[in-house]
Amino acid sequence: MALECVAVLGWGDSGSRASGLVFNGVRNSNRTPRKCVCRGGFSGLSGDSVIKSADNQNTGKSSNVNDVPGKLCKDLISLPKPLTVADFTVTPNDGTKVRISFKGLPGSFSEDAALKAYPKCETVPCDEFEDTFKAVELWLADKAVLPIENSSSGSIHRNYDLLLRHRLHIVGEVQLAANFCLLALPGIKADQLKRVLSHPQALASSDIVLTQLGVARENVDDTASAAQYVASNGLRDAGAVASARAAEIYGLNILADRIQDEPDNITRFLVLARDPIIPRTDKLFKTSIVFTLDEGPGVLFKALAVFALREINLTKIESRPQRKRPLRVVDDSNTGTAKYFDYLFYIDFEASMADPRAQNALGHLQV
Ligand SMILES: O=C(O)C(=O)Cc1ccccc1
């Protein structure tokens, strides 16, 4: 299949806990007509008490300390422990807190996502999405939490682009049900509000209540910034759509709770790290790949068939114009020169790169 595989990203379980994605760095494979970068990974955040040796990691089997007979168990404990994946990750075990960068001010939903993935973490607020990547690259943070998709407004395209511009690895995902509240200064009633500030997505998701109130809507960078702005400027005619935690942090009152149009407004966040995690087959994994296709009838259909043939479930497909090569010029003798957009395809599938089905599917994709 004529294709350019740009990246393979693998990560762990797709539940609400964070999970992982690794970067194997396979470039320019002989079988690939053009360049190919490979990323893969697994969930490393469960913190379980399972000891793994180098051998049983390979076989995917694990030994629990409780399964080992008493004496052997004692001997094992007195011996130096075999290296585990945790030895190669930056999660500190010396009592210091893992540092997670996010875009926004304290009290934003992205910070909620970071705290959901790592309840004891130290959060590192950043101005821009790009800064959350840079914070990890410069060792100011250990991991970044990045919104990638929302159940009502869809994909956050900028972050798909940033994933390819930076060399971080996806090591997990977090799903967060954002509960939007209408906040105002203490003593202010809803009918006194003339305008409401928030992140565009929070404003759009709270359309019914804001329309009933008849207020003007003002976009700001994040929900917590809206709360902070109303509070620090003492605005008596302005409210903010933000979290209950933001109300507490910035000293605002909650005028209305759960004002979102859809009761379950879910945002999916990715967890990014400098280091990959090693793909395994003993847990539910996801892998993300990015590729381009040559022009031709059915090329995307054929690309997707490599997964269907192996019963590999796809969980997401996204396409983005290829910025560096936006137009594909096709000579058409009847109508002159036709121009098509050239696309990058992002696909998430449910398998680890340690799974032969996934290896075969990607091998097939690159033929
Ligand atoms: O503005 C925030 O608080 C964010 O973290 C972005 C966002 C906005 C709405 C839902 C989820 C995330």
The ligand as an SDF file (V2000), in Angstrom:
LIG
                    3D

 12 12  0  0  0  0  0  0  0  0999 V2000
  -10.7560   26.2350   30.1530 O   0  0  0  0  0  0  0  0  0  0  0  0
  -10.4720   25.2320   30.8280 C   0  0  0  0  0  0  0  0  0  0  0  0
  -10.7240   25.1180   32.0350 O   0  0  0  0  0  0  0  0  0  0  0  0
   -9.8200   24.1130   30.1570 C   0  0  0  0  0  0  0  0  0  0  0  0
   -9.1070   23.3740   30.7650 O   0  0  0  0  0  0  0  0  0  0  0  0
  -10.2160   23.8410   28.7470 C   0  0  0  0  0  0  0  0  0  0  0  0
  -11.5230   23.1420   28.8150 C   0  0  0  0  0  0  0  0  0  0  0  0
  -12.6930   23.8550   28.6370 C   0  0  0  0  0  0  0  0  0  0  0  0
  -13.8980   23.1860   28.6920 C   0  0  0  0  0  0  0  0  0  0  0  0
  -13.9480   21.8350   28.9510 C   0  0  0  0  0  0  0  0  0  0  0  0
  -12.7660   21.1320   29.1290 C   0  0  0  0  0  0  0  0  0  0  0  0
  -11.5510   21.7820   29.0470 C   0  0  0  0  0  0  0  0  0  0  0  0
  1  2  2  0
  2  3  1  0
  2  4  1  0
  4  5  2  0
  4  6  1  0
  6  7  1  0
  7  8  1  0
  7 12  2  0
  8  9  2  0
  9 10  1  0
 10 11  2  0
 11 12  1  0
M  END
$$$$
